[in-house]
Amino acid sequence: MCLFTAREATQFFRSYEITCDEDLVRKWLIEANFVEPHSSISEEHAWAFNDWLRQQGTSYEKGINEKIKIERLIFEVQQLEKENEKLRNEKLELELRLGISPFD
């Protein structure tokens, strides 16, 4: 349980340029399940919230089942394969422009 409100936390996080809304912060406060009360919000909370926020929608999100985790990992691998192919093509194009043989 914490002594600061979701509104106060939202304003504090925004001062650190963390994009969030009150509902999202409220969800974090519930999921974070603070053990000891805090009289005011601190930079440590901003770091913890930011870490939590980065995990939302990924395979690292806490509380998701194995099926969802695997689906998200498969999607991530597919995206990385596309990015890898794009970078390979860009590299080849640059090598050709510079006159570098792709077999050197």
Secondary structure, 3 states (H helix, E strand, C coil): CCCCCHHHHHHHHHHCCCCCCHHHHHHHHHHHCCCCCCCCCCHHHHHHHHHHHHHCCCCCCCCCCHHHHHHHHHHHHHHHHHHHHHHHHHHHHHHHHHCCCCCC
